[in-house]
């Protein structure tokens, strides 16, 4: 009844690039080494050091100014969100008082 359809691999189209030709390299034998106890060990190569970031007074001032600006912007956004929540809560409270007052006045009359 239901047989799975096996996808067939389509034949490649377009230009095919030939494989790169690798030429063999010749190995030149070195001079025979002397015993390791007589020869001193070679000095390890010094690892390249990472570049050091030097802060000038101008860059320090720019970093401090940028950090201050970020803190002020984030603070303003958070304060405005808090203010929006407070205003919404106050308006809902006022609406609740008005609705309760309307319902009480209807039941008394």
N, C-alpha and C positions, 0 to 999 in steps of 0.2 A: 504494500500500500504506500506507505510513506518511506521513501528511500532518500537518504541524504545525498545531496549533489556535491561531489568532490570537485573543487575548482581545479582547472587545468592551468599549468604554467604557460603564459603566453610567450611566444618567441620574441627575443629581444629585437627592438627596432632602434634605428639611429646609428650613429657612428660608434664603432668599437675602437678603443685605443689599444695598440699593441703593448705587450708587457715591456717594462724597462729592461734594458740589457745590463747585466751586472758583470763587470770585468773582474777577473781574479787578480788579487794583489800578490806580490811576491814578498816572501818573508826572508829578510837578511839575517843570518845568524850573527849574534853578537860574540864578543870575546868571552871565553870561559871565565866565570866569576871565581874569585878566591873564596876560601872558607869564610863563613859569616862571623866567626869569632875574631878574625884578624882585621876585618874591615869595620870601620865605625858605621853606625846606623845613620842613614841619611836624615837630615833635619826635616821635620814635617813642614809642608808648605803652609804659609799663613793664610787663614781663611779671609776672604775680603770682608772688611767690616761694613756694616750697614751705614748709610749716610745719616748723620746726626742733624736733627731739625733744630735750627737756631732761631730763637724767638727774639725779634727786635722789639723795642718799645711800641712801634707802630702796630705790629701784628698782635701784641698782647692787648693793646687798647682796642683793636678791632674785635678780638675774640671776646673781651669783656663786654663791649658794646653789643655784640651779636647775642651773647648769652642773656644779657639784661633785656634786650628786645624780645627774645623768645619767652622769657619768664613773664614779662609784662603782657604779651599777647595771650599766652595760655591763661594767666590770671584773669584777664578781662573776659575771656570766653567763659571761664568757669563761674565768675561772678554774675555774668549776664544769664547763664543757665539757671543759677540759683535764684536770681531775681524773677526769672520767668516762672519758675516753679512756685515761688512765694505769691506772685500776682495771681496765678491760676488758682492756687489754694484759697486765697482770699475771695476771689470772685465766686468760686463754688460755694464757699461758706455763706456769702451774702445771698446767693440764689437759694440756698437751702432755707435760710431764715425767711425770705420772702415767700417761698412756697409753703412753708409751715404756717406762716401768718395767714395766707390766703385760705388754706384748708381749715384752720381753726375758725376763721370768720364765717365760713360757709356752714359749719356745723352748729354755730351759735344762733344763726338767724334762721 
